[in-house]
Every structure is written in C-alpha cells, then in structure tokens.
Amino acid sequence: MREKQVEQRLVQEVKKRGGICPKFVSPGFAGMPDRLILLPGGRFAFAELKAPGEKPRPLQLARHRLLKRLGFPVFVIDALEQVATVLDGWYAPESRQNAPQSALTGSDVKVCGKRRKPVYERTGASTEKGDAE
C-alpha cells in the first residue's frame, strides 16, 4: 500500500462527514502536514499521511509540535484503518451536536478604511459604549 491510497481514503471519509480535505502546500515553510481537515461546525485539523510503517521526518515532527502548541490537532495516519478511527474519535457524533457554529456569516464581513482591510463583526454586536458592561 502507498501513501497515496491512505490520502485518497482520508479525502473520501472527510467528504462522507460533510467536510473537505484540501492538499496543503506551504512554500517557504517546509515540513508542514499534507492535508487540511475541514469539517462542519468549524472543526479544523492537519493530517500528515505516510505509507504503512513510515514515520515523519524530524522537521515534520518539529512542525507538528509547533501546530499543537498553537492549539491545532495534528494526526499522523499511515494505514487505511486509521482514517475512520481518527475521524470518529476526533469528530464523533456527540461532538458534532455540541460544536459551536461560526458566529460569522458572509453578510457579517465588512470592509472599511482606505487600505480595504476586512473587519469581522458578529451579527447583532453593538459598538456603543456601555454595552459591554
């Protein structure tokens, strides 16, 4: 079995759960994981895919530690059977029910200022003084 087969299975299983799993390319920052896992409810993780029995290189392990310190889940998957196990354990049905829905929608994004920087505002959020009290 090859790494590509594990990768294809991950993409299929993420799609079954209503998500997407794009390839992640990071020019100028080597060692980043192979795929992003983006699931409903704002769930986000990184996946490093390997052929059975292969291990991540030292640079990849360093990147995994960095991402984990930042609070992102990172999974190393080297077998077809691991794909469903990882997704079910991390994105279990009960976690889907309790997953916070994004407070942002496309209509909430406003652009202001001369440099056209995006400013994200929550629906119904007030900017008047005293509202935060």
C-alpha positions as CSV (number, residue, x, y, z in Angstrom):
1,M,0.0,0.0,0.0
2,R,1.2,3.5,-0.7
3,E,0.8,6.9,0.9
4,K,-1.5,8.0,-2.0
5,Q,-4.1,5.3,-1.0
6,V,-4.2,6.5,2.6
7,E,-4.6,10.1,1.3
8,Q,-7.4,9.1,-1.0
9,R,-9.2,7.3,1.8
10,L,-8.9,10.4,4.1
11,V,-10.4,12.6,1.4
12,Q,-13.3,10.2,0.9
13,E,-14.0,9.8,4.6
14,V,-13.9,13.6,5.2
15,K,-16.4,14.1,2.3
16,K,-18.7,11.5,3.8
17,R,-18.8,13.6,7.0
18,G,-19.7,16.8,5.1
19,G,-16.3,18.3,5.0
20,I,-13.4,19.0,2.7
21,C,-9.8,17.9,2.8
22,P,-7.6,20.1,0.5
23,K,-4.0,19.4,-0.1
24,F,-1.9,21.9,2.0
25,V,1.1,23.5,0.3
26,S,3.3,25.9,2.2
27,P,6.0,27.4,0.0
28,G,9.0,28.6,2.0
29,F,7.9,26.7,5.2
30,A,8.9,23.1,4.7
31,G,7.7,20.2,6.8
32,M,4.0,21.2,7.1
33,P,1.4,18.4,7.1
34,D,0.0,17.1,3.8
35,R,-3.7,17.9,4.2
36,L,-6.2,20.1,6.0
37,I,-9.3,18.5,7.5
38,L,-12.2,21.0,7.5
39,L,-15.4,19.7,8.9
40,P,-18.8,21.2,9.8
41,G,-19.1,23.1,13.0
42,G,-15.7,24.9,12.4
43,R,-13.6,21.7,13.1
44,F,-10.1,22.1,11.7
45,A,-7.1,19.8,11.8
46,F,-3.9,18.9,10.0
47,A,-3.1,15.4,8.6
48,E,0.3,14.0,7.9
49,L,0.0,10.9,5.6
50,K,2.6,8.2,5.4
51,A,2.9,4.8,3.8
52,P,2.5,2.0,6.3
53,G,5.3,1.9,8.8
54,E,6.9,5.2,7.7
55,K,7.5,7.9,10.3
56,P,7.6,11.7,9.9
57,R,11.0,13.3,9.4
58,P,12.5,15.4,12.2
59,L,11.5,18.7,10.5
60,Q,7.9,17.4,10.1
61,L,7.8,16.5,13.8
62,A,9.0,19.9,14.7
63,R,6.2,21.5,12.6
64,H,3.7,19.1,14.3
65,R,4.9,20.3,17.7
66,L,4.5,23.9,16.6
67,L,1.0,23.4,15.4
68,K,0.0,21.6,18.5
69,R,1.4,24.4,20.7
70,L,-0.8,26.7,18.7
71,G,-3.8,24.5,19.6
72,F,-4.3,22.7,16.3
73,P,-4.9,18.9,16.2
74,V,-2.3,17.1,14.0
75,F,-2.8,13.5,13.0
76,V,-0.2,11.1,11.5
77,I,-2.0,8.5,9.5
78,D,-0.2,5.5,8.0
79,A,-2.9,2.9,7.5
80,L,-6.4,2.8,5.8
81,E,-7.9,1.6,9.0
82,Q,-6.6,4.6,10.9
83,V,-8.6,7.1,8.8
84,A,-12.1,6.3,10.2
85,T,-10.7,5.7,13.7
86,V,-9.0,9.1,13.8
87,L,-12.1,10.9,12.3
88,D,-14.6,9.1,14.5
89,G,-12.5,9.7,17.6
90,W,-11.9,13.4,16.9
91,Y,-15.2,14.2,15.2
92,A,-17.7,11.9,17.0
93,P,-21.4,12.4,16.5
94,E,-21.8,13.9,20.0
95,S,-19.0,16.5,19.3
96,R,-20.9,17.5,16.1
97,Q,-24.0,18.2,18.0
98,N,-22.1,20.4,20.5
99,A,-19.8,22.0,18.1
100,P,-20.0,25.8,18.1
101,Q,-21.5,27.2,15.0
102,S,-19.4,30.0,13.5
103,A,-20.6,33.4,14.7
104,L,-19.6,34.8,11.3
105,T,-21.5,34.6,8.1
106,G,-20.7,36.1,4.7
107,S,-23.0,39.1,5.4
108,D,-21.1,39.9,8.6
109,V,-17.9,40.7,6.8
110,K,-17.5,44.4,6.3
111,V,-14.7,46.2,4.6
112,C,-13.6,49.7,5.8
113,G,-10.7,52.0,5.8
114,K,-8.5,53.3,2.9
115,R,-6.5,50.1,2.7
116,R,-9.7,48.0,2.5
117,K,-8.8,45.7,5.4
118,P,-11.6,43.3,6.4
119,V,-13.2,43.9,9.7
120,Y,-15.2,41.0,11.1
121,E,-18.2,41.9,13.2
122,R,-20.6,39.4,14.9
123,T,-24.3,39.6,14.0
124,G,-26.1,41.8,16.4
125,A,-22.9,43.0,18.1
126,S,-23.1,46.6,19.3
127,T,-20.3,49.0,19.3
128,E,-21.9,51.6,21.5
129,K,-20.2,52.5,24.8
130,G,-21.7,50.8,27.8
131,D,-22.9,47.7,26.0
132,A,-20.0,45.6,27.3
133,E,-20.9,46.3,30.9
